[in-house]
Amino acid sequence: MISSRAFAGRRYAVLGLARSGLATVEALVASGAGVTAWDDREEARDDAMALGADIGNPLEIDLIGFAGVVVSPGVPLNRHPIAAHAREAHVPVIGDVELFAEARGDLPPHRVVGITGTNGKSTVTALITHMLESAGVPTLMGGNIGLPILTREPLPEGGVYVLELSSYQIDLSHSLACDVAVLTNLTPDHLDRYDGFAGYAASKARLFGLQHQDQVAIVAVDDDPSKMIASRINHRLHRVSAKDIDPVDQMRWPALQGPHNAQNAVCAIAVCRVLGLNDEQIERGLATYKSLPHRMELVGEVAGVRWFNDSKATNAASAAPALAAFPPAPDQRLHWIAGGQAKGDGLGACRPWFGHIKRAYLIGEAMAPFAAEIGDALPVDLAGDMATAVAHAAAAAQPGDIVLLSPACASFDQFRDYEQRGDVFRGLVRMLGA
């Protein structure tokens, strides 16, 4: 695990003992820190106690003298009482990524890449990791993706930590100075946690404010809010755009099709050039990359029809690039499965790409409102649930067609999370080919 002498002799409170919370307890105790931990679940408290933590609710104890209160990024600081309680004691509320930042001085010489943005950050993180690994660079992926960062073994000298960073994780960081920081794009999201879109954008922009003058910022300037953030950066800045990618080049990268993946690729290319990869190493990484699960993941081809799982597209802005990736060739070939628990933003971002769609198969709570919004723009099948949508799409699709699950909705009306939704879709597709 990653531990540090910086924590020795200090006391921390840890609120929430899921996977990252327990990893935090273990790393802090191993570093010689005192830890008071809490979770509403008794078995989680028992696990923390077995690691050497004291048990106590940070909301009910005197926090004066604590070095920090470590919370999960899922804790809404704008309305959770821990924020005010910690503020009264002049104690920072932090996350495990901040602890990693504070531990960096005890790690072998390395570099850190931080990637944020509304969409694409998971793909960019995984793509950079793959490109570095394929070039022989010791690399570790963490943050909002993969295993908790503190559970990982430190990289050897010359290694690169590649961190996907949500706005929540940035909010909980105070000393994370990334050697390379990336913004993929910016559209409204998570507005229940911020004072409007401006507050959300300011959270993303903080990643660059934490950098030092000699560190590098990379911003994809394909949207106006990202352009505005770029205009305010006064250290080393690389502006990039999806338009920088030659479509002929992109055809050589099977898992990186569509305009959104052009943006993902240009961000990753810029990072890898800053880190010293040559053109041959970059091209090899792009050509051999395989999609993350639930992000434009090709899950199978049955009777000449390709099936893509894009369950991670939980809003219309995320689904729109997936629709854009499959233009008519020469006729519409795209069967779109959409719906679930709508986030209130409607399908406006998807409408420019309705001309790509042969038929839409709608499911979940959003079925009726989405059908009303689509109107006569394209044929609609009121499937209701995933199994019905897959069956109807399989019956209608012709060889050369595409069936795309890109829901433009959260999943919680019918599934535990977007991952379960994608897993169910994948399983149904595999049954078609059995």
N, C-alpha and C positions, 0 to 999 in steps of 0.2 A: 504494500500500500504506500501512498504518499504521506509522509509525516514530516514534521519540521520542529527544529529547536525553537522557532518563533512562538510556538504555542505553550512551551513548557512553563509551568508555574502560573499560568492564567486560568481563569474559570470561564466556562461557556455554558449557556443554556441551549438545549436543542429541542425544538418544538416540532413534533411529527417524526415518527420512527418507521417510515416505510424504507424502501431500499436505500435511498441516498441518506436518509436520517441516521440509520444504523451505521452506514459506512462512515459518516461524519463522527459519530460517537467513537467508533473503533480507532479512527485516525487520530483524533484528539487525545484519547486516553493513551495511545501508543506514543504520542509526542510528549507526554508528561503533563497534560492539562487536566484540570478538574472539570467534570461534566455533570450538569444537572439536566436530566432528560425527561420528556413527557410525551405520551400518546394516550388517546382515549382507550386504546385497546390494551387490555391487561397483558396479553401474550407479548406484545411489542415492548411493554415496560420491562417484562421479565428478560427479554433478549438484551435490552440495554443494560440492565443491572448485571447480567452475566458478563458483559464486556467491561464492567468496571465503573459504570455511571451511577450517580445518585439519582433517585427518582423524586421529581417535584415538578409542579406545573408552573412554568415561567410567568403565567398570569397571576399567580398567587404568592410568589416569593419576592423578596426585596432584591432587585437586580443591581443595585449600586455596587460598583466594584467589578462587575462582570466585563469581560473583554468583548462579548458579543452575544446576541441571540441568533442562533442559526435556524432558519425556517425553510420549508419547501417553497419553490417558486409558485406553487399553487395557492399559497396563503395570500389572500387579497389585502395588501397593505393599506389600501384606501378605506377599508372598513373593518378590518380585524382589530380587536382591542390590544393585541400585542404591540402594535405600532406606537400607540400613545403610552402604554406602560413602559416600554423601553425608552421612549423619548424623555419621559419624566426622570428616568434614572441616568440619562445621558449615555445610553448604551446603544451601539449601532445594531440594526437588524441586518443580517447578512445571509448569504447562501454558501453552498459548498464550493462554488466557483471562486468566490472571494477568498475562502480559505486556501484554495489552490494557488491563487495569486500571491497570498502572503507567504506561502511555502516555497515559492520559486527560488529564493536565495539559497536554499539548501539542496537544490536539484543540480545535476550536471548541466553545464552550459547547453542551452536549448533556445528555441524560438516558439512563440505562440501565435497562432492564427485564430482570430475570432470572426465568426460569420453570423450576421443577423439580417433581418428583412422579414416582410410579411409572408412571402412565398419563396420557395426555392432553397431556403437555407439548409435543409437537410440534404438535398441532392448536392449542393455545392460543397458541403462539409464532407460527404462521402466521396465525392469525385476528387477533391483535393487529396484526401487520404489515400485513395487508390492510386492517383498519379504519383504521389511521393513514394508510396510503397513499391510501385512497379519500377521506380528509378533507384531503389535501394536505400532510400532515406528512412531511418527509424522514425516511425510515426505512430501516434496514438490519437484516436477519435473520442471525443467526450462532450461534456456539457449537456445539452438537451437531447442527446442521441447516444445510444449505447449504454455501457455500464457507468455508474457514478465515478467521477474522475478520481476521487480519493481512494478508490479500491484498486487502482491500477498500479503496476510496478513502474517506477520512474524510468524514463527513457535514458539511454546512454548519451554521452556527449554528442552534440550535433543533431539531436532528435528534434522533431516538430510536433507540438501538441495542437491539434486542430479541433476547435471548440465551436459547436453550434450554440448560439446564445439567443434565447428568447428575450423579449423586452423585460419579463419578470426577473430573469437572471441578471440582466444588466442593472435593474433597479437595486438588486441585492449586492452589487459589487461596487467597491470604492477604490481599489488599487489595482484593477486588472488593466495593465498597460500592454495591449497586444502589439507584437512586432508588426503584424499586418492585420488590419481590421477591414471588414467587408460589409457593405450594405447592398443587398440584392435588389430590393424594390420596396415600395411603401404604399399600402392602400389601407383603408379603414379596417380595423380589427380590434378585438379585446376592448371595446370602448366602455364596457362596464367597469374597467379597472382604472380608467384615466379620465382626466378633465377634457373630454372631447378628443378629436383627432390630433389637435396640437399637442396635447399631453402625451399621447402615444408616440408621435413623431419625436418629441423631445427625449423620450426614453431611449429610442433607437440611437439618436444623435449622441447621447452620453458616451457610447462606446468610443467615439472619436475624441471626445473631450478628455477621456482617461489616458489617451496616448501621449507619449513624449514627442518632442519636436523632430527627432530623427527616425521616428517610426512611420509606417506607410498606411495610408488610407486608400481603399479601392471602393468606388461607388458606381453602380450601374445607373446611368442617368436617363433611363427610358421613361421615367415618370416625373412629373413636376415636383412632388414633395422631395424625392431623392435629389433632384437638381438643386433644390433650395438648401438641403443639408450640405451638399458638396460645396456650394458657394460660400459656406461659412467655415469651412475647414482651412486652417492656415498653416498646416504642415504638409509633408510630402503626400500628394494626392494624385491618383490615377483615375481619370474618368473613363468608364467603359460603356459599351452599349451592345445589345443583341445585334444591331446593324453591323457591328464589326466582324461578324462571323459570315464567311462565304458559304452559301447554301451547298455548294459543291463539296467543300470540306466537310460540312456537317453530315452529308450523306455517308461518310466513312465511319461515323460513330453511331452504331446501331441503337444504343440505349439512350441517345441524346437527340431525339427528333423533336421537331416543333419549335416555334419561336421562343417559348419559355425556356427550353433547354439550350437554345442559342445564348440566352442571357446567363443561364447557369454555367455554360461552358466558358464564356468570355470572362466571367468572374474568376473561375478556377484557373484559367490560363494565366491571367494577370498575377494571381498569387504565386503560381509555380515559377513564373519568370522572375519575380522578386526574390524567390527562394533559391534561384540559381539553376533550375532545370533548363536543358536545352530543347530545341524544337523537336528533335527526334524523341526524346523522353516524353515530352508533352503529347505528341501525336500518338505514341504507343499507349499512354494512359487513357486518352479519350477513346481510342478505338476498342480497348479491352474492358472498359467500364461496364458494369451490369447494374441495372436499376435497383434502387431500394425497394423493399416490399411496400406495396400500397401507393407508390408514386410512379405512375405510368409504367407499371410492371406488366410485361407481357407474360400472361399466365398460361397461355396455350393457343394452339391453332387446331381447329376442328373443322373438317370438311372444307378447308380453304378459307375459313373465317378466323381472323385473329382477335383474341380477347385480352383487353387491357384492364388492369386493376389500378384505379386512381382514387382509392377510397380516402386518401389523405386530403382530397379536395373538399374541405368542409365549408367553403363559401363560394360564391359565384366568381369572385376574382381568381380563386384557385382553379376552378373548373374551366374558365374561359380559355386559358392557354392550351389545355388538353383538347378542347374542341377545335381550336385553331390548327392543331397539329395534323388534322386529317381532312384536307380540302378535297373537293370532288375530283375524281380521276377517271374519266371526265364527269361522271355523274356522282350524286351523293352516295356515300358508302358507309356512313357512320350511324350506328344504332347506339343511342345514348340512354343509359340508365341513370336516373337522377331522383333526388328526393330524400326525405328524412326529416330531421328537426330543423326547420328553417331558422336562420339567424336574423331575419328581418331585412336583409339587403336585397331580396328579390333576385331576379335573373338578368338585371340590366347589363352586367358585365359580360354575360354570355350571348346576349342578343345579336351582336355583330357577327357571330359565327353560326347562327341558326341555319344559314344557307348550306352549311356542311352536313347537316343532319338529315338522314333519311327518315328516321322515326325516333321519338322519345318514349321511354318506358318509365313511368313515374311511380314512386313508392312512398310509403310513410305519411307522416302528418302533412307534409308539403304537397302531397299529390294534387289535391283540389286547387289550392292557390296557385301552384305552378302551372296547372292545366289552364286556369283562367288567364294567367299572365301570358302564356304562349299563344293562346287563342287559335287563330287559323294560320299562324306562321309556319307550322309544320305538323305532320301527323303525330298524334299522341295516343299512347296505350296506357290506360289506367290500370296498371298491373297490381299495385297495392303492396306487394312484398317482393323480396329478392328472388325467391324461387320462381314465382310466376313471371317476373321480368326476364330472368334468364331463359326460361322455357319459351316465352313468346319471341324473344330476340333470336334464339336458336332456330325457331321455326321460320322466321322471316328472312334471316340473313342469307345472302348468296355468296359463293366463293369470291374472294377479293374484298369482301366487306369487313368492317371493323365493329366490334361491340366494345363499348367503353363504359365502365362504371366510373363516373366522376360526379359525385352526388350533389355538389354545391350546397351541402347541408351537414349539420352535425348528425350523429348516429344514434343519439340516446333514446329516440322513440322506439327503436326496434332492436338495438344492439348495445353491448356494454361500452364499446368505443369504436373508433374508425378501423382499428386493427381487426377486431372481431368481424366487422362488416366485410372487410376485404378478404378475410380468411373464409367466410361463408361463401362469398362470390367465387373465390378460387376453387373451393371444394365442389361447387355446383358445376363449374366449367370442366373440371377434371372428370366428373361423372358423365358429362356429355361424350367425352372421348373414350370412355371405358368400354 
